[in-house]
Amino acid sequence: MNCPLETREDAQLLLDYCTRKLEPESVAILERHIAICGACLEFALGQRAVWQALDAWEAAPVSQDFDRRLYRRIDAQVSWWSLLLRPFRPPFGMATLRRSLPATAMACLLVMAGILVERPVVSPEPAPNQMEQVEHALDEMEMLSEFSRHLRADVPDSKLQP
């Protein structure tokens, strides 16, 4: 017999042997192999120890109010969607919000009216420096156009004349 640990398909034989699910003929063949193969013997002893520990284990008794506490915890859990939308919900009830909304809107309008009366909106006048820059730019453009006229007058057969 080939060693069951060498192939995955045959490894299931060792597991079935440890859980006592094999037929008596297969058990006899596998026990002869285990007697000469140290790796399979070690595996079988380890599996037996695990199964014995599982058989000896006893679960702790469940308290009388376990179901009540479990359902309370399930009800207390909030979905991720609710957590995501929580900042956008009003901190108080919807009825309170409906009653206070007109008063809040009126207060905001009064504050805005007070700000506009206190500081009326005026359009800014151009700075004196900007006016000087505009005048300087216009002077330069006029000088360039005169230069261009003189240039055309000096060259009679030029293509620059209209």
DRENBA-129322 format. One record per atom (N, C-alpha, C): residue in one letter; atom name; residue number from 0; x, y negated, z negated. Coordinates in Angstrom, 2 decimals. Each point is the difference from the previous one (the first is absolute). Example, Ala and Ser with C-alpha at 12.3 -4.5 7.8 and 13.67 -1.06 7.14 Angstrom:
SITE  aa  at    i     east    north       up
SITE   A   N    0    13.19     5.69    -7.80
SITE   A  CA    0    -0.89    -1.19     0.00
SITE   A   C    0     0.90    -1.20     0.00
SITE   S   N    1    -0.35    -1.05     0.72
SITE   S  CA    1     0.82    -1.19    -0.06
SITE   S   C    1    -0.77    -1.09    -0.73
% end
This chain:
SITE  aa  at    i     east    north       up
SITE   M   N    0     0.84     1.17     0.00
SITE   M  CA    0    -0.84    -1.17     0.00
SITE   M   C    0     0.90    -1.25     0.00
SITE   N   N    1    -0.38    -0.98     0.81
SITE   N  CA    1     0.71    -1.27     0.01
SITE   N   C    1    -0.40    -0.80    -1.23
SITE   C   N    2     0.89    -0.88    -0.43
SITE   C  CA    2    -0.26    -0.82    -1.19
SITE   C   C    2    -1.15    -0.98     0.30
SITE   P   N    3    -1.06     0.00    -0.80
SITE   P  CA    3    -1.14    -0.89     0.25
SITE   P   C    3     0.36    -1.48    -0.13
SITE   L   N    4     1.02    -0.34    -0.74
SITE   L  CA    4     0.37    -1.40    -0.17
SITE   L   C    4     0.65    -0.58     1.25
SITE   E   N    5     0.43     0.86     0.92
SITE   E  CA    5     0.67    -0.49     1.21
SITE   E   C    5    -1.00    -0.55     1.02
SITE   T   N    6    -1.23     0.45    -0.01
SITE   T  CA    6    -1.01    -0.50     0.93
SITE   T   C    6    -1.21    -0.51    -0.78
SITE   R   N    7    -0.61    -1.02     0.50
SITE   R  CA    7    -1.15    -0.60    -0.71
SITE   R   C    7    -1.20     0.95     0.00
SITE   E   N    8    -0.18     0.77     1.07
SITE   E  CA    8    -1.16     0.90     0.05
SITE   E   C    8     0.10     1.07    -1.08
SITE   D   N    9     1.20     0.51    -0.21
SITE   D  CA    9     0.17     1.06    -1.01
SITE   D   C    9     0.07    -0.56    -1.41
SITE   A   N   10     0.28    -1.28    -0.16
SITE   A  CA   10     0.04    -0.59    -1.33
SITE   A   C   10    -1.37     0.07    -0.65
SITE   Q   N   11    -1.05    -0.02     0.79
SITE   Q  CA   11    -1.35     0.13    -0.54
SITE   Q   C   11    -0.18     1.37    -0.68
SITE   L   N   12     0.72     1.02     0.47
SITE   L  CA   12    -0.07     1.33    -0.64
SITE   L   C   12     0.43    -0.09    -1.46
SITE   L   N   13     1.08    -0.74    -0.26
SITE   L  CA   13     0.47    -0.14    -1.38
SITE   L   C   13    -1.03    -0.73    -0.86
SITE   L   N   14    -0.61    -1.03     0.55
SITE   L  CA   14    -1.03    -0.72    -0.76
SITE   L   C   14    -1.20     0.90    -0.28
SITE   D   N   15    -0.41     0.77     0.99
SITE   D  CA   15    -1.13     0.92    -0.20
SITE   D   C   15     0.37     1.08    -1.02
SITE   Y   N   16     1.24     0.44     0.01
SITE   Y  CA   16     0.48     1.01    -0.97
SITE   Y   C   16    -0.10    -0.56    -1.42
SITE   C   N   17     0.42    -1.27    -0.18
SITE   C  CA   17    -0.01    -0.61    -1.33
SITE   C   C   17    -1.43    -0.25    -0.49
SITE   T   N   18    -0.93    -0.23     0.91
SITE   T  CA   18    -1.39    -0.23    -0.40
SITE   T   C   18    -0.82     1.29     0.02
SITE   R   N   19     0.67     1.13     0.27
SITE   R  CA   19    -0.62     1.34     0.01
SITE   R   C   19    -1.12     0.12     1.03
SITE   K   N   20     0.29    -0.53     1.19
SITE   K  CA   20    -0.98     0.07     1.09
SITE   K   C   20     0.39     1.02     1.07
SITE   L   N   21     1.12     0.67    -0.15
SITE   L  CA   21     0.45     0.96     1.02
SITE   L   C   21    -0.59     1.38    -0.24
SITE   E   N   22    -0.08     0.79     1.09
SITE   E  CA   22    -0.44     1.39    -0.12
SITE   E   C   22     1.13     0.82    -0.66
SITE   P   N   23    -0.34     1.11    -0.58
SITE   P  CA   23     1.02     0.80    -0.71
SITE   P   C   23     1.16     0.45     0.88
SITE   E   N   24    -0.24     0.27     1.29
SITE   E  CA   24     1.10     0.42     0.88
SITE   E   C   24     1.01    -1.13     0.18
SITE   S   N   25    -0.50    -1.22     0.22
SITE   S  CA   25     0.87    -1.16     0.19
SITE   S   C   25     0.74    -0.34    -1.29
SITE   V   N   26    -0.67     0.22    -1.14
SITE   V  CA   26     0.63    -0.28    -1.30
SITE   V   C   26     1.20     0.94    -0.18
SITE   A   N   27    -0.16     1.24     0.36
SITE   A  CA   27     1.09     0.98    -0.18
SITE   A   C   27     1.19    -0.38     0.89
SITE   I   N   28    -0.25    -0.37     1.24
SITE   I  CA   28     1.09    -0.37     0.92
SITE   I   C   28     0.70    -1.27    -0.52
SITE   L   N   29    -0.77    -0.97    -0.43
SITE   L  CA   29     0.58    -1.26    -0.46
SITE   L   C   29     0.78     0.19    -1.30
SITE   E   N   30    -0.46     0.88    -0.90
SITE   E  CA   30     0.72     0.25    -1.25
SITE   E   C   30     1.34     0.68     0.27
SITE   R   N   31     0.06     0.85     0.99
SITE   R  CA   31     1.29     0.62     0.37
SITE   R   C   31     0.96    -1.07     0.52
SITE   H   N   32    -0.53    -0.96     0.78
SITE   H  CA   32     0.86    -1.07     0.52
SITE   H   C   32     0.46    -0.93    -1.14
SITE   I   N   33    -0.91    -0.31    -0.92
SITE   I  CA   33     0.35    -0.89    -1.11
SITE   I   C   33     1.07     0.64    -0.87
SITE   A   N   34     0.00     1.31    -0.10
SITE   A  CA   34     1.00     0.70    -0.82
SITE   A   C   34     1.41    -0.20     0.54
SITE   I   N   35     0.13    -0.21     1.32
SITE   I  CA   35     1.35    -0.15     0.57
SITE   I   C   35     0.32    -1.45     0.41
SITE   C   N   36    -0.99    -0.89     0.04
SITE   C  CA   36     0.21    -1.39     0.44
SITE   C   C   36    -0.13    -0.94    -1.19
SITE   G   N   37     1.09    -0.63    -0.39
SITE   G  CA   37     0.01    -0.89    -1.15
SITE   G   C   37    -0.84    -1.26     0.22
SITE   A   N   38     0.01    -0.56     1.21
SITE   A  CA   38    -0.76    -1.22     0.28
SITE   A   C   38    -1.50     0.26    -0.14
SITE   C   N   39    -0.48     1.10     0.53
SITE   C  CA   39    -1.43     0.32    -0.11
SITE   C   C   39    -0.37     0.31    -1.44
SITE   L   N   40     0.89     0.67    -0.77
SITE   L  CA   40    -0.26     0.28    -1.40
SITE   L   C   40    -0.13    -1.31    -0.79
SITE   E   N   41     0.91    -0.94     0.26
SITE   E  CA   41    -0.04    -1.29    -0.68
SITE   E   C   41    -1.29    -0.75     0.34
SITE   F   N   42    -0.40     0.02     1.27
SITE   F  CA   42    -1.23    -0.66     0.43
SITE   F   C   42    -1.21     0.63    -0.68
SITE   A   N   43    -0.07     1.33    -0.03
SITE   A  CA   43    -1.14     0.71    -0.60
SITE   A   C   43    -0.07    -0.28    -1.49
SITE   L   N   44     1.14    -0.01    -0.70
SITE   L  CA   44    -0.01    -0.28    -1.43
SITE   L   C   44    -0.44    -1.45    -0.28
SITE   G   N   45     0.43    -0.93     0.84
SITE   G  CA   45    -0.41    -1.39    -0.15
SITE   G   C   45    -1.50    -0.16     0.21
SITE   Q   N   46    -0.54     0.67     1.01
SITE   Q  CA   46    -1.43    -0.07     0.26
SITE   Q   C   46    -0.81     0.63    -1.14
SITE   R   N   47     0.49     1.11    -0.54
SITE   R  CA   47    -0.70     0.63    -1.13
SITE   R   C   47    -0.01    -0.93    -1.21
SITE   A   N   48     1.12    -0.70    -0.23
SITE   A  CA   48     0.05    -0.92    -1.13
SITE   A   C   48    -1.01    -1.13     0.19
SITE   V   N   49    -0.11    -0.50     1.22
SITE   V  CA   49    -0.97    -1.07     0.28
SITE   V   C   49    -1.41     0.51    -0.24
SITE   W   N   50    -0.34     1.17     0.51
SITE   W  CA   50    -1.35     0.53    -0.15
SITE   W   C   50    -0.31     0.32    -1.46
SITE   Q   N   51     0.98     0.47    -0.75
SITE   Q  CA   51    -0.23     0.26    -1.42
SITE   Q   C   51    -0.25    -1.30    -0.76
SITE   A   N   52     0.75    -1.05     0.36
SITE   A  CA   52    -0.20    -1.29    -0.65
SITE   A   C   52    -1.38    -0.55     0.33
SITE   L   N   53    -0.42     0.15     1.25
SITE   L  CA   53    -1.34    -0.47     0.39
SITE   L   C   53    -1.09     0.80    -0.71
SITE   D   N   54     0.20     1.31    -0.16
SITE   D  CA   54    -0.99     0.81    -0.70
SITE   D   C   54    -0.09    -0.37    -1.48
SITE   A   N   55     1.13    -0.39    -0.59
SITE   A  CA   55     0.02    -0.33    -1.42
SITE   A   C   55    -0.51    -1.43    -0.27
SITE   W   N   56    -0.02    -0.83     1.00
SITE   W  CA   56    -0.39    -1.41    -0.21
SITE   W   C   56    -1.49    -0.13    -0.25
SITE   E   N   57    -0.33    -0.81    -0.99
SITE   E  CA   57    -1.40    -0.27    -0.30
SITE   E   C   57    -0.21    -1.50     0.09
SITE   A   N   58    -1.05    -0.39     0.67
SITE   A  CA   58    -0.31    -1.42     0.16
SITE   A   C   58    -0.52    -0.56    -1.32
SITE   A   N   59     0.31    -1.26    -0.24
SITE   A  CA   59    -0.50    -0.67    -1.20
SITE   A   C   59    -1.51    -0.14     0.10
SITE   P   N   60    -0.69     0.10    -1.11
SITE   P  CA   60    -1.47    -0.12     0.07
SITE   P   C   60    -0.40    -1.42     0.39
SITE   V   N   61    -1.08    -0.09     0.72
SITE   V  CA   61    -0.53    -1.27     0.47
SITE   V   C   61    -0.85    -0.60    -1.11
SITE   S   N   62     0.18    -1.31    -0.26
SITE   S  CA   62    -0.77    -0.66    -1.05
SITE   S   C   62    -1.48    -0.08     0.37
SITE   Q   N   63    -0.82    -0.21    -1.00
SITE   Q  CA   63    -1.45    -0.04     0.20
SITE   Q   C   63    -0.43    -1.16     0.90
SITE   D   N   64     0.68    -1.15    -0.12
SITE   D  CA   64    -0.41    -1.17     0.77
SITE   D   C   64     0.85    -0.20     1.27
SITE   F   N   65     0.62     1.05     0.49
SITE   F  CA   65     0.86    -0.09     1.17
SITE   F   C   65    -0.76    -0.51     1.23
SITE   D   N   66    -1.17     0.59     0.27
SITE   D  CA   66    -0.77    -0.41     1.18
SITE   D   C   66    -0.40    -1.46    -0.08
SITE   R   N   67    -0.46    -0.43    -1.18
SITE   R  CA   67    -0.44    -1.39    -0.17
SITE   R   C   67     1.18    -0.96     0.24
SITE   R   N   68     1.17     0.31    -0.57
SITE   R  CA   68     1.16    -0.86     0.19
SITE   R   C   68     0.47     0.01     1.46
SITE   L   N   69    -0.07     1.15     0.65
SITE   L  CA   69     0.41     0.11     1.40
SITE   L   C   69    -0.89    -0.85     0.90
SITE   Y   N   70    -1.32     0.12    -0.17
SITE   Y  CA   70    -0.91    -0.78     0.83
SITE   Y   C   70     0.12    -1.50    -0.28
SITE   R   N   71     0.29    -0.36    -1.23
SITE   R  CA   71     0.20    -1.42    -0.32
SITE   R   C   71     1.24    -0.53     0.72
SITE   R   N   72     1.07     0.77     0.03
SITE   R  CA   72     1.22    -0.42     0.72
SITE   R   C   72    -0.24    -0.09     1.49
SITE   I   N   73    -0.77     0.94     0.55
SITE   I  CA   73    -0.30    -0.04     1.44
SITE   I   C   73    -0.82    -1.24     0.33
SITE   D   N   74    -0.98    -0.32    -0.84
SITE   D  CA   74    -0.82    -1.19     0.23
SITE   D   C   74     0.81    -1.28    -0.16
SITE   A   N   75     1.00     0.02    -0.87
SITE   A  CA   75     0.81    -1.20    -0.25
SITE   A   C   75     1.00    -0.27     1.13
SITE   Q   N   76     0.32     1.01     0.78
SITE   Q  CA   76     0.96    -0.21     1.08
SITE   Q   C   76    -0.62    -0.87     1.09
SITE   V   N   77     0.81    -0.90     0.52
SITE   V  CA   77    -0.45    -0.94     1.02
SITE   V   C   77     0.68     0.38     1.31
SITE   S   N   78    -0.74    -0.08     1.09
SITE   S  CA   78     0.57     0.34     1.30
SITE   S   C   78     0.99    -1.07     0.44
SITE   W   N   79     0.87     0.35     0.90
SITE   W  CA   79     1.02    -0.95     0.49
SITE   W   C   79    -0.67    -1.15     0.74
SITE   W   N   80    -1.15     0.27     0.62
SITE   W  CA   80    -0.71    -1.05     0.74
SITE   W   C   80    -0.52    -1.05    -0.98
SITE   S   N   81    -0.53     0.44    -1.13
SITE   S  CA   81    -0.49    -0.94    -1.01
SITE   S   C   81     1.15    -0.81    -0.58
SITE   L   N   82     1.13     0.64    -0.23
SITE   L  CA   82     1.17    -0.73    -0.50
SITE   L   C   82     0.47    -1.04     1.00
SITE   L   N   83    -0.09     0.32     1.28
SITE   L  CA   83     0.44    -0.93     1.04
SITE   L   C   83    -0.92    -1.22     0.08
SITE   L   N   84    -1.30     0.21    -0.16
SITE   L  CA   84    -0.97    -1.09     0.12
SITE   L   C   84    -0.23    -0.76    -1.30
SITE   R   N   85     0.54     0.48    -1.11
SITE   R  CA   85    -0.25    -0.63    -1.30
SITE   R   C   85     0.38    -1.48    -0.04
SITE   P   N   86     1.13    -0.45     0.57
SITE   P  CA   86     0.31    -1.44    -0.08
SITE   P   C   86    -0.99    -0.89     0.73
SITE   F   N   87    -0.76     0.55     0.93
SITE   F  CA   87    -0.93    -0.80     0.78
SITE   F   C   87    -1.41    -0.03    -0.60
SITE   R   N   88    -0.19     0.70    -1.07
SITE   R  CA   88    -1.31     0.02    -0.64
SITE   R   C   88    -0.06    -1.10    -1.05
SITE   P   N   89    -1.20    -0.55    -0.24
SITE   P  CA   89    -0.11    -1.04    -1.02
SITE   P   C   89     0.23     0.59    -1.39
SITE   P   N   90     0.59    -0.76    -0.91
SITE   P  CA   90     0.29     0.55    -1.33
SITE   P   C   90    -1.24     0.16    -0.86
SITE   F   N   91    -1.12    -0.54     0.42
SITE   F  CA   91    -1.24     0.13    -0.76
SITE   F   C   91    -1.09     0.50     0.93
SITE   G   N   92    -1.20     0.16    -0.51
SITE   G  CA   92    -1.10     0.59     0.76
SITE   G   C   92    -0.44    -0.84     1.19
SITE   M   N   93    -0.66     0.63     0.94
SITE   M  CA   93    -0.47    -0.66     1.22
SITE   M   C   93    -1.09    -1.02    -0.32
SITE   A   N   94    -0.84     0.25    -0.99
SITE   A  CA   94    -1.06    -0.94    -0.37
SITE   A   C   94     0.61    -1.29    -0.52
SITE   T   N   95     1.03     0.11    -0.81
SITE   T  CA   95     0.68    -1.19    -0.52
SITE   T   C   95     0.63    -0.77     1.13
SITE   L   N   96     0.57     0.70     0.95
SITE   L  CA   96     0.63    -0.66     1.15
SITE   L   C   96    -1.04    -0.77     0.80
SITE   R   N   97    -1.16     0.58     0.22
SITE   R  CA   97    -1.05    -0.68     0.78
SITE   R   C   97    -0.49    -1.26    -0.70
SITE   R   N   98    -0.06     0.05    -1.33
SITE   R  CA   98    -0.47    -1.17    -0.74
SITE   R   C   98     1.06    -1.10    -0.03
SITE   S   N   99     1.26     0.36    -0.07
SITE   S  CA   99     1.05    -1.01    -0.16
SITE   S   C   99     0.56    -0.50     1.33
SITE   L   N  100    -0.30     0.64     1.10
SITE   L  CA  100     0.56    -0.39     1.29
SITE   L   C  100    -0.42    -1.41     0.44
SITE   P   N  101    -1.26    -0.39    -0.07
SITE   P  CA  101    -0.35    -1.37     0.41
SITE   P   C  101     0.67    -1.07    -0.86
SITE   A   N  102     0.09     0.24    -1.30
SITE   A  CA  102     0.64    -0.99    -0.88
SITE   A   C  102     1.49    -0.10     0.31
SITE   T   N  103     0.63     1.11     0.27
SITE   T  CA  103     1.42     0.01     0.33
SITE   T   C  103     0.25    -0.72     1.32
SITE   A   N  104    -0.85     0.23     0.99
SITE   A  CA  104     0.15    -0.67     1.29
SITE   A   C  104    -0.18    -1.50    -0.15
SITE   M   N  105    -0.97    -0.43    -0.80
SITE   M  CA  105    -0.23    -1.43    -0.22
SITE   M   C  105     1.20    -0.63    -0.70
SITE   A   N  106     0.57     0.68    -0.97
SITE   A  CA  106     1.17    -0.53    -0.71
SITE   A   C  106     1.18    -0.16     0.96
SITE   C   N  107     0.19     0.98     0.89
SITE   C  CA  107     1.08    -0.10     0.99
SITE   C   C  107    -0.22    -1.18     0.94
SITE   L   N  108    -1.23    -0.22     0.44
SITE   L  CA  108    -0.30    -1.13     0.88
SITE   L   C  108     0.25    -1.34    -0.69
SITE   L   N  109    -0.37    -0.09    -1.27
SITE   L  CA  109     0.24    -1.24    -0.75
SITE   L   C  109     1.50    -0.27    -0.16
SITE   V   N  110     0.76     1.02    -0.26
SITE   V  CA  110     1.45    -0.17    -0.14
SITE   V   C  110     0.59    -0.46     1.33
SITE   M   N  111    -0.40     0.61     1.10
SITE   M  CA  111     0.51    -0.41     1.32
SITE   M   C  111    -0.40    -1.43     0.33
SITE   A   N  112    -1.24    -0.39    -0.32
SITE   A  CA  112    -0.44    -1.38     0.25
SITE   A   C  112     0.82    -0.97    -0.83
SITE   G   N  113     0.28     0.35    -1.24
SITE   G  CA  113     0.82    -0.86    -0.85
SITE   G   C  113     1.40    -0.17     0.55
SITE   I   N  114     0.57     1.06     0.51
SITE   I  CA  114     1.35    -0.08     0.58
SITE   I   C  114    -0.01    -0.88     1.24
SITE   L   N  115    -1.02     0.12     0.85
SITE   L  CA  115    -0.06    -0.81     1.22
SITE   L   C  115    -0.26    -1.47    -0.32
SITE   V   N  116    -0.78    -0.30    -1.01
SITE   V  CA  116    -0.24    -1.38    -0.38
SITE   V   C  116     1.26    -0.60    -0.62
SITE   E   N  117     0.66     0.78    -0.81
SITE   E  CA  117     1.22    -0.46    -0.66
SITE   E   C  117     1.12    -0.26     1.00
SITE   R   N  118     0.15     0.88     0.94
SITE   R  CA  118     1.07    -0.10     1.00
SITE   R   C  118    -0.59     0.14     1.39
SITE   P   N  119    -0.45    -1.09     0.60
SITE   P  CA  119    -0.59     0.11     1.34
SITE   P   C  119     1.06     0.42     1.02
SITE   V   N  120    -0.48     0.67     1.02
SITE   V  CA  120     0.89     0.48     1.05
SITE   V   C  120     0.32    -1.15     0.94
SITE   V   N  121     1.28    -0.29     0.17
SITE   V  CA  121     0.45    -1.05     0.93
SITE   V   C  121     1.00     0.62     0.95
SITE   S   N  122    -0.05    -0.47     1.23
SITE   S  CA  122     0.96     0.53     0.97
SITE   S   C  122     1.33    -0.72    -0.20
SITE   P   N  123     1.06     0.71     0.02
SITE   P  CA  123     1.31    -0.62    -0.23
SITE   P   C  123     0.41    -0.85     1.20
SITE   E   N  124     0.57    -1.17    -0.29
SITE   E  CA  124     0.51    -0.86     1.06
SITE   E   C  124     1.41     0.46     0.35
SITE   P   N  125     0.38    -0.18     1.26
SITE   P  CA  125     1.36     0.40     0.35
SITE   P   C  125     1.02    -0.84    -0.76
SITE   A   N  126     1.06     0.61    -0.36
SITE   A  CA  126     1.05    -0.69    -0.74
SITE   A   C  126     0.65    -1.04     0.91
SITE   P   N  127     0.52    -1.09    -0.58
SITE   P  CA  127     0.65    -1.03     0.83
SITE   P   C  127     1.16     0.58     0.79
SITE   N   N  128     0.65     0.95    -0.52
SITE   N  CA  128     1.13     0.62     0.69
SITE   N   C  128    -0.48     0.67     1.29
SITE   Q   N  129    -1.19     0.62    -0.04
SITE   Q  CA  129    -0.54     0.66     1.18
SITE   Q   C  129    -0.36    -1.03     1.07
SITE   M   N  130    -0.52    -1.14    -0.41
SITE   M  CA  130    -0.35    -1.05     0.96
SITE   M   C  130     1.25    -0.50     0.71
SITE   E   N  131     1.07    -0.16    -0.74
SITE   E  CA  131     1.26    -0.45     0.62
SITE   E   C  131     0.51     1.03     1.00
SITE   Q   N  132    -0.13     1.28    -0.35
SITE   Q  CA  132     0.46     1.05     0.90
SITE   Q   C  132    -0.81    -0.01     1.29
SITE   V   N  133    -1.29    -0.22    -0.08
SITE   V  CA  133    -0.85    -0.04     1.19
SITE   V   C  133     0.40    -1.18     0.88
SITE   E   N  134     0.20    -1.19    -0.61
SITE   E  CA  134     0.41    -1.18     0.76
SITE   E   C  134     1.34     0.22     0.68
SITE   H   N  135     0.92     0.61    -0.70
SITE   H  CA  135     1.33     0.27     0.55
SITE   H   C  135    -0.11     0.97     1.19
SITE   A   N  136    -0.83     1.04    -0.13
SITE   A  CA  136    -0.17     0.96     1.08
SITE   A   C  136    -0.62    -0.67     1.22
SITE   L   N  137    -0.97    -0.90    -0.20
SITE   L  CA  137    -0.61    -0.70     1.13
SITE   L   C  137     1.00    -0.93     0.69
SITE   D   N  138     0.84    -0.67    -0.78
SITE   D  CA  138     1.04    -0.85     0.58
SITE   D   C  138     0.97     0.81     0.86
SITE   E   N  139     0.38     1.15    -0.48
SITE   E  CA  139     0.94     0.84     0.75
SITE   E   C  139    -0.64     0.51     1.28
SITE   M   N  140    -1.30     0.35    -0.05
SITE   M  CA  140    -0.68     0.46     1.20
SITE   M   C  140    -0.08    -1.13     1.03
SITE   E   N  141    -0.25    -1.23    -0.45
SITE   E  CA  141    -0.06    -1.14     0.92
SITE   E   C  141     1.37    -0.25     0.64
SITE   M   N  142     1.05     0.13    -0.81
SITE   M  CA  142     1.35    -0.20     0.52
SITE   M   C  142     0.32     1.06     1.06
SITE   L   N  143    -0.39     1.23    -0.23
SITE   L  CA  143     0.26     1.08     0.97
SITE   L   C  143    -0.78    -0.23     1.29
SITE   S   N  144    -1.21    -0.49    -0.09
SITE   S  CA  144    -0.76    -0.23     1.22
SITE   S   C  144     0.62    -1.15     0.81
SITE   E   N  145     0.50    -1.07    -0.66
SITE   E  CA  145     0.69    -1.07     0.72
SITE   E   C  145     1.28     0.52     0.66
SITE   F   N  146     0.72     0.84    -0.70
SITE   F  CA  146     1.22     0.58     0.56
SITE   F   C  146    -0.33     0.82     1.24
SITE   S   N  147    -1.08     0.75    -0.07
SITE   S  CA  147    -0.41     0.82     1.14
SITE   S   C  147    -0.39    -0.88     1.19
SITE   R   N  148    -0.67    -1.14    -0.23
SITE   R  CA  148    -0.36    -0.92     1.08
SITE   R   C  148     1.24    -0.60     0.65
SITE   H   N  149     0.98    -0.39    -0.81
SITE   H  CA  149     1.24    -0.56     0.54
SITE   H   C  149     0.76     1.04     0.80
SITE   L   N  150    -0.04     1.21    -0.42
SITE   L  CA  150     0.70     1.08     0.69
SITE   L   C  150    -0.63     0.23     1.37
SITE   R   N  151    -1.29    -0.07     0.10
SITE   R  CA  151    -0.68     0.20     1.26
SITE   R   C  151     0.26    -1.19     0.95
SITE   A   N  152     0.10    -1.18    -0.54
SITE   A  CA  152     0.24    -1.17     0.83
SITE   A   C  152     1.42     0.01     0.56
SITE   D   N  153     0.97     0.56    -0.69
SITE   D  CA  153     1.38     0.04     0.44
SITE   D   C  153     0.23     1.03     1.10
SITE   V   N  154    -0.74     1.04     0.05
SITE   V  CA  154     0.18     1.06     0.99
SITE   V   C  154    -1.21    -0.04     0.94
SITE   P   N  155     0.11    -0.64     1.20
SITE   P  CA  155    -1.14    -0.14     0.89
SITE   P   C  155    -0.40     1.30     0.68
SITE   D   N  156     0.91     0.86     0.37
SITE   D  CA  156    -0.38     1.23     0.73
SITE   D   C  156    -0.14     1.19    -0.97
SITE   S   N  157    -0.20    -0.29    -1.22
SITE   S  CA  157    -0.13     1.06    -1.00
SITE   S   C  157    -1.39     0.60     0.06
SITE   K   N  158    -0.08     1.17    -0.43
SITE   K  CA  158    -1.30     0.70    -0.06
SITE   K   C  158    -0.80    -0.44    -1.23
SITE   L   N  159     0.59    -0.85    -0.82
SITE   L  CA  159    -0.67    -0.43    -1.22
SITE   L   C  159    -1.07    -1.04     0.28
SITE   Q   N  160     0.04    -0.66     1.15
SITE   Q  CA  160    -0.99    -1.03     0.30
SITE   Q   C  160    -1.33     0.64     0.37
SITE   P   N  161    -1.05    -0.67    -0.37
SITE   P  CA  161    -1.33     0.55     0.34
SITE   P   C  161    -0.40    -0.27     1.41
% end
